[in-house]
Amino acid sequence: MSKKNQSKADAYSFFSCIEKNFDKAARYLSIKKGLLEQIKSCNAVYRMHFPVKIGKEIQVIEAYRVQHSHHKLPCKGGIRYSIKVNQDEVMTLAALMTYKCAIVDVPFGGAKGGIKIDPQIVSAENIEKITRRYTSELIKKNFIGPGIDVPAPDYGTGEREMSWIFDTFLSLSPGEVDALACVTGKPVSQGGVRGRKEATGLGVFYGIRELCKMKEEMLSVGLDVGLNGKKVIIQGLGNVGYHAATFFHEAGAIIVALAEREGAIYNKKGLNVSNVILHLKKTGSILNFPESKNIEDTEKALELECDILIPAALENVIHKHNANRIKAKIIGEAANGPVTPEADDILGKKGVLIVPDIYLNAGGVTVSYFEWLKNLSHVRYGRMEKRFSENMNTELLQVIETSCRKKIPIEEKKMILRGPREIDLVRSGLEDTMINGFHKIRDLKKSLKIENLRTAAFVLAINKIIDSYEKLGIFP
């Protein structure tokens, strides 16, 4: 059977994959079926069609906003622009957001949005028209607001689109003092937070790094503790994959392969990520990078020898037809749903450690939460504590120099004296969140003797959601 036919034969609902993982976790919980069904279901699905004048013609744009859970408000989730956007995909991503937020203790319900356009061929002027009209449609139905539903960037969107959303919301909500908090992922000049761009990739790095510190887990897959020298393959060089690759490289890991849509490049001695990006910008492709081997079929790169495989692009790239050929000992799901349930079972039997998406790529929403809090407080991170920290450190250095009768070099003194900047505080908060999240999942897995980290992560998320409902007094 050809790959194309295999793909058609295996086509199934993305949302059903999440339901299968949810059902596995439910076996470890003594919760009434009705309550579980409530948690699984999407609370609100808003499908819209609106006209936009593009050139001399009127085009009808298909778009969505899904609010999966209202156990906590506001709802939170990105907006993606892609010609492949459909209701099933947006519902699935909204559900994943609910579980992500619960695992990392971010007090949001899950949501997601999507507009069915190809941002590569639509002009910036027309993307702005579509974005502003989409925002006005959300406002009409009360699907956006600082305490209702807070969008963010996703595939095909970024700071530019978020600034248009904020501006449209502000113009249609005069007097709203918390308007900045209606959307996150904004430019820093418009209330954004430093560190948001790299947040998801950095969260992936923190999560894998923490796993690699665990002697028990490393022994189970025959690896040494730590990241240094580990061979890593990353699929996808978008925002998440690029930053993840950069942080792994800086930590001493060896990036042996990078894969993109047009193919992959391989060098067993390692690839310099920064140089690959420069080559990509210059030529429009990662292929033919100096001192590397081209791999025409990007999926084949997933099957190369490595210690850590990080799919950071599309869903369902590891499936039942290629799972047995995967040689990685650890898979970090930087993308949403890159491993199908069937592949999950195959890889589990092989002893592969899979760090699940509902935990591992929660860095983005974690830092979005920090931005939302910053906007609501109307105070920049670091503004109040920076000078205080510098003064305290000055006094401490004086005591050390007096006690030791030795002067500390000026450059070292500057580093110690510097108070925390916004990005320092954001990264510290993200690191703490990812480390705590990992250990909660790991501890639950061990205490309940759960078969893998994914199921343990779902159990943790469901327990937290049930706890929220009980505190609201919704369920007996």
C-alpha positions as CSV (number, residue, x, y, z in Angstrom):
1,M,0.0,0.0,0.0
2,S,1.4,3.4,-0.9
3,K,1.9,6.1,1.7
4,K,-0.9,8.2,0.2
5,N,-3.4,5.2,0.4
6,Q,-2.2,4.4,3.9
7,S,-2.9,7.9,4.9
8,K,-6.5,7.7,3.5
9,A,-7.0,4.3,5.1
10,D,-5.8,5.6,8.5
11,A,-7.7,8.9,8.4
12,Y,-9.6,9.4,11.6
13,S,-10.7,12.3,13.8
14,F,-7.9,14.2,15.5
15,F,-10.4,14.8,18.4
16,S,-11.0,11.0,18.8
17,C,-7.2,10.6,19.5
18,I,-7.6,12.9,22.5
19,E,-10.7,11.0,23.6
20,K,-8.8,7.7,23.5
21,N,-6.1,9.1,25.7
22,F,-8.7,10.6,28.0
23,D,-10.5,7.2,28.3
24,K,-7.2,5.5,29.2
25,A,-6.7,7.9,32.1
26,A,-10.3,7.6,33.2
27,R,-9.7,4.0,34.2
28,Y,-7.5,5.2,37.0
29,L,-10.2,7.5,38.4
30,S,-13.3,6.8,40.4
31,I,-15.4,9.5,38.8
32,K,-19.0,9.3,37.6
33,K,-19.3,8.8,33.8
34,G,-21.5,11.9,33.4
35,L,-18.8,14.1,34.9
36,L,-16.2,12.6,32.6
37,E,-18.4,13.2,29.6
38,Q,-18.8,16.9,30.7
39,I,-15.0,17.3,30.9
40,K,-14.5,15.7,27.5
41,S,-17.1,17.7,25.6
42,C,-16.5,21.1,24.0
43,N,-18.8,23.6,25.8
44,A,-19.1,26.0,22.9
45,V,-18.3,25.9,19.2
46,Y,-18.7,29.1,17.2
47,R,-18.4,28.5,13.4
48,M,-18.7,31.6,11.3
49,H,-18.7,32.7,7.7
50,F,-18.2,36.4,7.0
51,P,-17.6,38.4,3.9
52,V,-14.4,40.4,3.2
53,K,-13.7,42.5,0.2
54,I,-10.4,41.4,-1.3
55,G,-9.5,43.4,-4.4
56,K,-12.6,43.9,-6.4
57,E,-14.3,40.7,-5.2
58,I,-16.1,39.7,-2.0
59,Q,-14.8,36.5,-0.5
60,V,-16.6,34.5,2.3
61,I,-14.1,33.5,5.0
62,E,-14.6,30.4,7.1
63,A,-13.5,30.7,10.7
64,Y,-13.9,29.1,14.2
65,R,-13.6,29.8,17.9
66,V,-14.0,26.9,20.3
67,Q,-14.3,27.1,24.0
68,H,-13.7,23.6,25.3
69,S,-14.1,24.2,29.1
70,H,-15.5,26.8,31.4
71,H,-14.3,25.2,34.6
72,K,-12.1,28.3,34.9
73,L,-12.4,31.6,33.1
74,P,-11.2,33.2,30.9
75,C,-10.8,30.6,28.3
76,K,-7.4,30.7,26.6
77,G,-5.9,29.5,23.3
78,G,-4.3,30.6,20.1
79,I,-5.6,31.4,16.7
80,R,-4.2,29.7,13.7
81,Y,-4.3,30.7,10.0
82,S,-4.2,27.7,7.7
83,I,-6.0,26.4,4.7
84,K,-6.3,23.1,6.6
85,V,-8.3,24.6,9.5
86,N,-11.4,22.6,10.3
87,Q,-13.8,22.2,13.2
88,D,-12.3,18.9,14.3
89,E,-8.8,20.3,14.5
90,V,-9.9,23.4,16.4
91,M,-12.0,21.4,18.9
92,T,-9.0,19.1,19.5
93,L,-6.6,21.9,20.1
94,A,-9.0,23.6,22.4
95,A,-9.3,20.4,24.5
96,L,-5.5,20.1,24.6
97,M,-5.4,23.6,26.0
98,T,-7.8,22.7,28.8
99,Y,-5.5,19.8,29.9
100,K,-2.3,21.8,29.4
101,C,-3.5,24.7,31.6
102,A,-4.7,22.3,34.3
103,I,-1.3,20.4,34.4
104,V,0.8,23.6,34.8
105,D,-1.6,25.3,37.2
106,V,-2.6,28.1,34.8
107,P,-6.1,29.2,35.8
108,F,-7.7,29.2,32.3
109,G,-10.2,27.0,30.5
110,G,-9.1,25.7,27.1
111,A,-10.0,27.4,23.8
112,K,-8.8,27.7,20.2
113,G,-9.5,29.6,17.1
114,G,-8.8,29.2,13.4
115,I,-9.3,31.0,10.1
116,K,-9.3,29.0,6.9
117,I,-6.8,31.0,4.8
118,D,-3.3,30.6,3.5
119,P,-1.3,33.4,5.0
120,Q,1.5,32.7,2.6
121,I,-0.5,33.9,-0.4
122,V,-2.8,36.5,1.2
123,S,-1.4,40.0,1.3
124,A,-0.7,41.7,4.6
125,E,-3.4,44.3,3.9
126,N,-6.0,41.5,3.4
127,I,-4.9,39.5,6.4
128,E,-5.4,42.7,8.5
129,K,-9.0,43.0,7.1
130,I,-9.8,39.4,7.8
131,T,-8.3,39.6,11.3
132,R,-10.2,42.7,12.3
133,R,-13.4,41.3,10.9
134,Y,-12.9,38.1,12.8
135,T,-12.3,40.0,16.0
136,S,-15.5,42.0,15.5
137,E,-17.4,38.7,15.0
138,L,-16.0,37.4,18.3
139,I,-17.0,40.6,20.1
140,K,-20.6,40.3,18.8
141,K,-21.0,36.9,20.3
142,N,-19.1,37.7,23.5
143,F,-16.3,35.3,22.6
144,I,-13.4,37.6,23.5
145,G,-12.5,39.7,26.5
146,P,-10.0,39.8,29.4
147,G,-12.3,37.7,31.7
148,I,-14.1,35.8,28.9
149,D,-11.7,34.4,26.2
150,V,-8.2,35.5,25.6
151,P,-6.6,34.5,22.2
152,A,-2.9,34.2,21.4
153,P,-0.7,33.4,18.4
154,D,-0.5,30.0,16.8
155,Y,0.5,28.5,13.5
156,G,0.4,31.3,10.8
157,T,-0.1,34.2,13.3
158,G,2.2,36.3,15.5
159,E,2.6,39.7,17.2
160,R,1.2,41.6,14.2
161,E,-2.1,39.8,14.2
162,M,-2.4,40.0,18.0
163,S,-1.8,43.8,17.8
164,W,-4.7,44.1,15.2
165,I,-6.9,42.1,17.5
166,F,-6.1,44.3,20.5
167,D,-6.7,47.5,18.5
168,T,-10.0,46.3,17.1
169,F,-11.2,45.2,20.6
170,L,-10.1,48.5,22.1
171,S,-11.9,50.5,19.4
172,L,-15.2,48.5,19.9
173,S,-14.9,48.5,23.8
174,P,-14.3,52.1,24.8
175,G,-13.4,52.6,28.4
176,E,-12.3,49.0,29.0
177,V,-9.4,49.7,31.4
178,D,-8.2,46.0,31.1
179,A,-8.4,46.0,27.3
180,L,-4.7,45.0,27.0
181,A,-5.5,41.7,28.6
182,C,-8.0,40.7,25.8
183,V,-5.2,39.0,23.9
184,T,-1.6,37.8,24.6
185,G,1.4,37.4,22.3
186,K,1.4,41.2,21.6
187,P,4.5,43.2,20.8
188,V,6.3,44.4,24.0
189,S,5.5,48.0,23.0
190,Q,1.8,47.1,23.3
191,G,1.8,45.3,26.6
192,G,3.5,42.1,25.5
193,V,6.0,40.3,27.7
194,R,9.6,39.6,27.0
195,G,10.4,36.0,26.5
196,R,7.0,35.0,24.9
197,K,8.4,34.2,21.4
198,E,10.8,31.5,22.7
199,A,8.5,30.3,25.5
200,T,7.2,27.1,24.0
201,G,10.6,25.9,22.7
202,L,12.2,26.8,26.0
203,G,9.5,24.9,27.9
204,V,10.2,21.9,25.7
205,F,13.9,22.2,26.6
206,Y,13.2,22.5,30.4
207,G,10.9,19.5,30.3
208,I,13.3,17.2,28.5
209,R,16.2,18.4,30.6
210,E,14.3,17.5,33.8
211,L,13.6,14.0,32.5
212,C,17.2,13.5,31.6
213,K,18.2,14.3,35.2
214,M,16.2,11.3,36.4
215,K,18.7,8.4,36.9
216,E,15.9,5.8,37.0
217,E,14.4,6.8,33.7
218,M,17.8,7.2,32.0
219,L,18.8,3.7,33.1
220,S,15.5,2.3,31.6
221,V,16.5,3.5,28.2
222,G,20.3,2.9,28.5
223,L,21.4,6.6,28.6
224,D,23.6,8.6,30.9
225,V,22.1,11.3,33.1
226,G,22.1,14.8,31.6
227,L,21.8,16.4,28.1
228,N,25.4,16.8,27.2
229,G,26.4,14.7,24.2
230,K,22.9,13.4,23.6
231,K,22.0,13.1,19.9
232,V,18.8,15.0,19.0
233,I,16.6,15.1,15.9
234,I,14.1,18.0,15.5
235,Q,11.3,18.0,13.0
236,G,10.1,21.5,12.2
237,L,12.1,24.7,12.3
238,G,9.2,27.0,13.0
239,N,9.1,29.1,16.2
240,V,9.0,26.1,18.5
241,G,11.5,23.9,16.8
242,Y,14.0,26.6,16.2
243,H,14.1,27.8,19.8
244,A,14.1,24.2,21.1
245,A,17.0,23.4,18.8
246,T,18.9,26.5,20.0
247,F,18.6,25.7,23.7
248,F,19.5,22.0,23.2
249,H,22.6,23.0,21.2
250,E,23.6,25.5,23.9
251,A,23.2,22.8,26.6
252,G,25.7,20.5,24.8
253,A,23.4,18.3,23.0
254,I,24.3,17.3,19.4
255,I,21.7,18.2,16.8
256,V,22.3,15.4,14.2
257,A,19.3,16.1,12.0
258,L,16.8,18.9,11.2
259,A,13.7,18.2,9.1
260,E,11.4,20.6,7.3
261,R,8.6,20.1,4.7
262,E,11.0,20.0,1.7
263,G,13.3,17.4,3.3
264,A,15.9,17.0,6.0
265,I,19.6,17.4,6.6
266,Y,21.8,15.1,8.6
267,N,25.3,15.2,10.1
268,K,26.3,12.7,12.8
269,K,28.9,15.1,14.2
270,G,26.2,17.8,14.7
271,L,24.6,20.8,13.0
272,N,25.1,24.4,14.0
273,V,21.5,25.6,14.3
274,S,22.3,29.3,13.8
275,N,24.2,28.6,10.6
276,V,21.3,26.4,9.3
277,I,18.9,29.3,9.8
278,L,21.2,31.7,7.9
279,H,21.4,29.1,5.1
280,L,17.5,28.8,5.1
281,K,17.1,32.6,4.9
282,K,19.6,32.8,2.1
283,T,18.4,29.9,-0.1
284,G,14.8,29.4,1.1
285,S,15.5,25.8,2.1
286,I,17.5,23.9,4.7
287,L,18.6,21.4,2.0
288,N,22.2,21.5,0.6
289,F,23.6,22.9,3.9
290,P,27.4,22.5,3.8
291,E,28.8,19.4,5.4
292,S,25.4,17.7,5.7
293,K,23.6,14.9,3.9
294,N,20.2,15.7,2.2
295,I,17.3,13.4,3.0
296,E,14.5,13.9,0.5
297,D,11.7,12.2,2.5
298,T,11.3,14.3,5.6
299,E,9.5,11.4,7.4
300,K,12.6,9.2,7.0
301,A,14.5,11.7,9.3
302,L,12.3,10.5,12.1
303,E,13.7,7.0,11.8
304,L,17.4,7.9,12.1
305,E,19.5,6.9,15.1
306,C,19.2,9.3,17.9
307,D,18.7,9.6,21.7
308,I,16.0,12.3,21.6
309,L,13.4,12.9,18.8
310,I,11.4,16.1,19.0
311,P,8.5,16.4,16.5
312,A,7.8,20.1,16.5
313,A,5.6,20.5,13.4
314,L,2.4,18.5,12.6
315,E,0.1,16.1,14.2
316,N,0.1,12.3,13.5
317,V,3.6,12.2,12.0
318,I,4.5,9.1,14.1
319,H,1.8,6.4,13.3
320,K,1.4,2.7,13.3
321,H,3.2,2.3,9.9
322,N,6.5,3.9,11.0
323,A,6.4,3.5,14.9
324,N,8.4,0.2,14.7
325,R,11.2,2.0,12.8
326,I,11.6,4.8,15.3
327,K,15.0,4.4,16.9
328,A,14.8,7.3,19.4
329,K,14.8,6.4,23.1
330,I,13.0,9.6,24.1
331,I,10.3,11.4,22.2
332,G,9.4,15.0,23.2
333,E,6.1,16.1,21.8
334,A,6.7,19.7,21.0
335,A,3.9,19.7,18.4
336,N,0.3,18.9,19.3
337,G,-0.6,15.2,18.8
338,P,2.5,14.1,16.8
339,V,2.1,10.5,18.0
340,T,-1.1,8.6,17.2
341,P,-2.7,6.3,19.9
342,E,-1.7,3.2,17.9
343,A,1.9,4.4,17.6
344,D,1.9,5.2,21.3
345,D,1.1,1.6,22.1
346,I,3.9,0.3,19.8
347,L,6.5,2.7,21.2
348,G,5.4,1.9,24.8
349,K,6.1,-1.8,24.2
350,K,9.5,-0.9,22.8
351,G,10.3,1.0,26.0
352,V,10.5,4.5,24.4
353,L,9.9,7.3,26.9
354,I,7.3,9.8,25.5
355,V,7.0,13.2,27.1
356,P,3.4,14.2,26.2
357,D,2.3,17.4,24.4
358,I,-0.3,18.3,27.1
359,Y,2.6,18.9,29.4
360,L,5.7,19.5,27.2
361,N,4.5,22.4,25.0
362,A,2.7,24.3,27.8
363,G,5.4,26.9,27.9
364,G,3.6,29.2,25.5
365,V,0.4,29.3,27.6
366,T,2.4,29.7,30.8
367,V,4.2,32.8,29.6
368,S,0.9,34.0,28.1
369,Y,-0.5,33.8,31.6
370,F,2.3,36.0,32.8
371,E,1.5,38.5,30.1
372,W,-2.2,38.5,31.0
373,L,-1.3,39.1,34.7
374,K,1.0,41.9,33.7
375,N,-1.7,43.6,31.6
376,L,-4.3,43.3,34.5
377,S,-1.8,44.6,37.1
378,H,-0.8,47.5,34.8
379,V,2.8,47.1,36.2
380,R,5.9,46.0,34.2
381,Y,7.6,42.9,35.7
382,G,10.8,43.9,37.5
383,R,9.8,47.5,38.0
384,M,9.2,47.3,41.7
385,E,11.8,44.7,42.8
386,K,14.8,45.5,40.4
387,R,16.2,48.5,42.4
388,F,15.5,46.7,45.7
389,S,17.4,43.6,44.6
390,E,20.4,45.7,43.4
391,N,20.6,47.5,46.8
392,M,20.4,44.2,48.7
393,N,23.1,42.7,46.5
394,T,25.4,45.8,47.0
395,E,25.2,45.3,50.7
396,L,25.9,41.6,50.4
397,L,29.0,42.2,48.2
398,Q,30.3,44.8,50.7
399,V,30.1,42.2,53.5
400,I,31.8,39.5,51.4
401,E,34.6,41.9,50.3
402,T,35.2,43.0,53.9
403,S,35.1,39.5,55.3
404,C,37.4,38.1,52.6
405,R,39.6,41.2,52.4
406,K,39.5,40.8,48.6
407,K,38.0,42.9,45.9
408,I,35.6,41.2,43.5
409,P,36.4,41.9,39.8
410,I,34.3,44.8,38.3
411,E,32.7,42.6,35.6
412,E,31.7,39.9,38.1
413,K,30.4,42.6,40.4
414,K,28.2,44.0,37.7
415,M,26.6,40.6,37.0
416,I,25.9,40.0,40.7
417,L,24.6,43.5,41.3
418,R,22.1,43.6,38.4
419,G,18.5,43.3,39.6
420,P,16.2,40.9,37.8
421,R,14.9,42.0,34.4
422,E,11.5,41.1,33.0
423,I,12.9,38.3,30.9
424,D,14.8,36.9,33.9
425,L,11.6,36.7,35.9
426,V,9.6,35.3,33.0
427,R,12.2,32.5,32.3
428,S,12.5,31.8,36.0
429,G,8.7,31.4,36.4
430,L,8.6,29.2,33.2
431,E,11.4,27.0,34.5
432,D,9.8,26.5,37.9
433,T,6.5,25.7,36.2
434,M,7.9,23.1,33.9
435,I,10.0,21.4,36.6
436,N,7.0,21.2,39.0
437,G,4.7,20.0,36.3
438,F,7.1,17.2,35.3
439,H,7.5,15.9,38.9
440,K,3.7,16.0,39.6
441,I,3.2,13.8,36.5
442,R,6.1,11.5,37.4
443,D,5.0,11.1,41.0
444,L,1.5,10.3,40.0
445,K,2.7,7.7,37.5
446,K,4.7,6.0,40.2
447,S,2.1,6.1,42.9
448,L,-0.8,4.8,40.8
449,K,1.5,2.5,38.7
450,I,0.4,4.1,35.5
451,E,1.9,2.7,32.3
452,N,3.3,6.0,30.8
453,L,3.7,9.7,31.3
454,R,0.9,10.6,28.9
455,T,-1.8,8.7,30.8
456,A,-0.4,10.1,34.1
457,A,-0.6,13.6,32.7
458,F,-4.3,13.1,31.7
459,V,-5.0,11.7,35.1
460,L,-3.4,14.8,36.7
461,A,-5.4,17.2,34.4
462,I,-8.7,15.5,35.0
463,N,-8.2,15.5,38.8
464,K,-7.5,19.3,38.7
465,I,-10.5,20.0,36.5
466,I,-12.8,18.0,38.8
467,D,-11.4,19.8,41.8
468,S,-12.3,23.1,40.1
469,Y,-15.8,22.0,39.4
470,E,-16.3,20.9,43.0
471,K,-15.1,24.2,44.4
472,L,-17.6,25.9,42.1
473,G,-20.3,23.7,43.6
474,I,-21.5,22.6,40.2
475,F,-21.3,18.8,40.8
476,P,-22.6,17.0,43.9
